[in-house]
Amino acid sequence: MAAIDLAQRRLLNKYQPDPERSYNLPARYYTDPEIFEREKEAIFFKTWQFVGHAEDLPEPGCYITTKIFDQNVVIIRGKDGRLRAFYNVCSHRAHELLEGSGKEAKISCPYHGWTYELDGGLFSARGSEKVKGFEPSEFCLKSVRLEVFLNLIFVNLDPDAPSLESQTGALAEEIRDFVPDLDNLTKAHRCTFELEGNWKNVADNFLECYHCPIGHPAFADMIDMASYRTKTYGIYSSHLSRSRTKHKGKAYDFDPSGESPVGCFWFLWPNLAINIFPGTSNIGVFQFIPAGPELTYETFDLYLRDKTPTPLEREMIDYFEQTLNPEDISLVESVQRGLHSKGYHQGRYVVDAERTEVSEHALHHFHGLVLDALEGSA
């Protein structure tokens, strides 16, 4: 593809700050390998990425590893009980230190045996005592920022990024109002998917329910579509259906009873969804992991009151795994193919002043965050 300079790119992009007048993202943002490469540095190396749950590391020495593209990170619980994250690479010759998950008293490099404490400090480096001017503190493991949010572990490769807590406002409180026993939930199920689509295409599909009556007839029958409302905030959006009562004195658009007949959903920039499904207390963590310009991996972790789902919970899992998400994958993959058509460049958002169930203003909000990251102010 011929290079397009920034002036041309902005000229071709009809996105506007007002969602009611704006066009959506041009097709190339979903297909161009150059844009995908820029997203790595501008978005994924600068935002908070979900990597696991605090229950995955119950004791000192327990660790998990993750990759954000080519950046390998280890998360480990120290002897003091604190969770820490480090680049998963030896400070000697860059050999990777740990794989998968497990438990270690110390972190030892399998190449030359350099060994580190659980807090990242260098414990031993064979032969280094004979090296002139060798300073052990210079060769500690390099830290990665870590925050725990709703018992979920996030890391950020950008040392200067704003904290996750400072950007999420009342989100944690709102979710806890819907799931008051959240701290007692445990992972009961994980499912994974692979789809041929850009990660933003996956997020777009999550962020609107305009397609729900057509694409998900069973889901549309399950919730009150006429009362479905979406609100956007700094780096997240909420997608709730209306309640006829208030909860804890707060006029939510949904009754967070803990035994709810319907569900509610949140999107957290850039690639995470938090879901509450109908039935008993639960929370689902849905991550869209970019693997290429037109390839995305999805992971869905469901947390319930017990590791063994009840028959009703099993039915909910089967519906998501066998019906709802496969329907979405089919929609997303069709859109991805269509984005290559010479007959399509850029469409319009369907947005109304009342922000009803057909409104796509959450897509506009998400696209603004994408453009802010890639091009400067949208």
N, C-alpha and C positions, 0 to 999 in steps of 0.2 A: 504494500500500500504506500502510495506517495506521501511524503511528509507534509503535514499541514501546520503552518505556523500558528501562533497563538491568536493573532488578529483574525485570521481566517476561521479558526475554530470558534471563536466567539461570534463572528458574523453568521455562521451557519447554525448556531445554537439559539433557539427562540425561547429558551427558559426565561421566565420573569419572576420577580419576587412575589407577585400577586398570583396565587394559585388559580383564581377564577379567570385570569387572562393568559396564563402561561401554557406553553407547549412543554411536553415531557422530554426526557433525555433523548438525544439523537441515537440512532441505531448503532453507530460506531462505538459508543461507550460500552456496548455489550459484546463486541466482537473483536475490537482492535487489540492485538497483542501489545502494542506500545502503551496504550492506556492501562492495560492490565499490569504491565511492569511498573508504571508510575504509581499504581494503587498500592503496590507492596510497600514502598517507602512512605508515601503520602498518607495512607490510611492504616494499613495493618501493622506497620512498625511504630505507629504513633497513637494507637487506641488500645483500650482495655479489652483483652481477649480472654474469654472463658476457657479454663483448662481443667477444671475438676471440682470436686466437692470436698469440704473439710473432712467428711467421714472417710474419704479415701486415704487419709493420713492420720490414723488414730493415735499413734505412739511416736516417741522420738526415734528417729532413724528411718521412718517410713517415707517413701518418695514416690513420685510419679514423674514421667518425662513427657514433653510435648514438643511439637515443632510448629513454628510460625514461618511457613515457607522453608527457607534454608537455615533458619535460626533455631538451634536446639536448646531447650531450656529444661532444667530440672527443678522441681519443687520438692522441698524436704522439710520435715518437722525436726527442729533442733532439740537438744537436751533440755532447753528451757521451755519447751512446749510451743515455741514460736514457729510459724511457717515462714520460710524464706525461699526465694527463687534465685537461681544463678544460671548464667550461660553454661551449658552442659559441655564444657571443654576444659581440658587441662591447661594450666598456665605455662607448662613447659614446652610442649611441641604440638598442642592443639588436638590431641587425641580425644575422642568423645569418652565421657566418664561412665555414665550409667545408661542402661537400656530399660525400656518398659516401666515396670513398677516393682517395688520390693521394700526391703528393710536392710539397712547397713549401719554398723556402729560408727564407721568412718567412710569417707569417699575415697576410693583408691583407683588410680589410673591403671588400666590393664596394659599399658605400653611400657612405661619405665618405673611404675610403682610409686610415683608421687602420691602422697596421701593428704587428705584435707579433713578438717573437723566439720561437724555438721553445720557450723555457723560460717563455713567458707574459708576459715583461716588455714594456712599451710601448716600441716602437722609434721611432715617429714619429706625430704627430697634427697634421696640417697646420693652421696658424694658432694652435695652442695656445701658442706662444711669446708671443703678444700678450694672452693671458688672464691677468688678475691672480690671483696665488696658485695658479696651476695646478701641481699636483704629479703628475708622471708615475707615481710609484709607487702612487698612489691608483687608477690606472686600468689596472693589470695584469689579465690574464685571471684569472678566479676558479677556483681549483683544485678538482678532484674527487679524492677518494682513489682510489688504484690499487694493486693487488697482482697479482703474477704467481704462479700456482699450477699446477704441472705444465705450464708453458709456456702456460697459459691465462690470459688477461687478464680481471680483474674490476675493477669500479668500484663505489663506494658513495657515495651522495649525503649520507650522514650523517657529519659530521666527528667525531662522538663514538662511532661504532660500534666494537665490539671488532674487532681485526684478523682477517682471514680465517685467517691462520696460527694464531692463538691459539685458534680455535674448531674446527679440523679435526683436532686430535690427530694420530693415526698414519695418517690417510687417505692422505696423499701417499706415505708409505713403503709402505703396503699396495699401492697401485696400482702403484708402481714395481716391487714384487716380482713382480707379475703381468705387467708389461710392462717388462722390464729395459732394452730399447733404446728406451724412450719418447722420449728426446731426439732420436732419429734418424728419427722418424716425420714424415710430411708430409701435408698435406691432399690427399686423393685424390678426395673426392666430397662434395657437399652436396645434400640433398633438403629440401624444404619441404612443409608440409601446412597446411591450414586446416580447423578443425572447429567445429561448433556445440555447444560445451560450455564450462563454466567451467574455468578453469585448475586448480582444486583437484580437479575430477573427473578430469582428465588425470593428475594426480599420484597420486590414489587408485588408478587403474588400474595405474600402474607399480609401486606399492608393495606389491602382493600378487600371488601366483601361484596363489591359490585358484581363479582363473578359468582358469588355463592349460590344464588337460586338456580343458576344454569349449570355451573360446574360441580356443585355439591348439593344435590336436591335433598339428601338425607340430613345433612348438616343444617340446611336452611329450614327444614321442618322442625328441627330440634330447638332452635332459638327464635326469639321474637325479632325478625329482621326489621320490622318497622321501627323498633326502638334501638337498633344498633347504632352506637355513636362512637366516634373516634376523636381523640384530643391529642394534639402534638405539644411537646415540650422541648427543652434544649436538645438532648440527645436521645430522647425516647418518645414513644407514643403509646397511648392506651386505647384498647378496643373493647368496649363494654356494652352490654345490653341493659336496658332500663329496669330499675327496680320500682316497685310501688311504695316502698318504704325507705326510710333513712336507716343508716347503720352507724351506730356510735355517734349519732348526731351529725353525720356527714352526708351530704346529698350526692352520693355516688349515683352513677347511671346504672347500677346493678346491685343486687342484694347479696353481699358477701357473707352468706350464712354458714359456710363450711360444709353444708350438705345441699349444695345448690343444684337445681334442675337444669341449669345452663352453664355456659363457660365464659371466661374472660381472658384477654390476651394482651401482652405488652411486647413492644419491639424496642430493643436496646442497641443503639448504634455501636458498631456498624453491621453486625451479623449474628445477632442473638435474639431469640424469641422466648418468652416465658409464658406458659399456658396454664390455665386452670380448666379442667374438663368437668363435665357434669358428674354428679355423684358425690362420693365421700371425699374427704379432704385429700388434695393431691396438688402437685406442681410438676410441670414438665419443662425441661430445658432443651431448646431446639436450636442447634447451631448450624449455620451455613458456611462451610469451609471451602474457600476457593482453591481449586487444584489446577486451573488453567483458565484461559480466556473464556472457554465454553465448556468447562467441566467443574462440577461442584459436588462435594461430599456433604452429606447431612448426618448429624448424630442427634438422637433424641433420647434423653434420659428422663425417666418418669420416677418420681418420688412419692411413695405412699406410706400409710401408717404401718404396713407390714411388708416384709420382703416377698411374701407370697400373696399375689393379688387375689381378691375375692372373685367369685364368678362374674359379678357385675363389672368389677375393674378389669377383669380379663376380657370381657366383651368390649369395653372401652378401648383397650390396647389393640385388640384385633381390628376394631373399626378404624382406628388411626393408621395402623400398619398395613392393613389389607385393602382399605377403601379410600379414606380421606386423603392421605398423602400420595398414594398412587394416582389419584385423580389430579392432584396438584402437579405432580411430576409430568403427567401427560400434557397438561396445559402449558407448563413452563417450557417443555421441550418443543412444543409446537410454535410458541412465540419465538424461541431461539432460532428455529429454522426460518421463520418469517422475517426476522431481523436482517437476514441476508438478501431479502428480496429487493430488486431495483425499484419496486413499486412502493417502498416504504422508507421514509427518512425520520419523521418526527410527528407524533400525534398530539392530541390535546387531552388534558385532564378533564374528567367529568367531575365538576365541583359545584355544589349549590350552597347558597348562603346559610342554610340551616345545618349543613354538614350531616346530612342524613346517611342512611346505609349505602346509598349509591356513590357517595362522595369519595374522591381519590386524593384528598388533600394531604393524607399521610404520605403518599408517594411523592408529592411535591416537596414535602418537608425533608424526606430522605434524599431526594435528588439534590436538594439545596446543600445538604451536608456533603454529598459526594463532590459537587462542584466547588464548594468552599475548600475542600481538601486538595483537589486537583488543579483548580484554576485560580484560586483566590476567591474573593467575595462573590457569591452568586447573585 
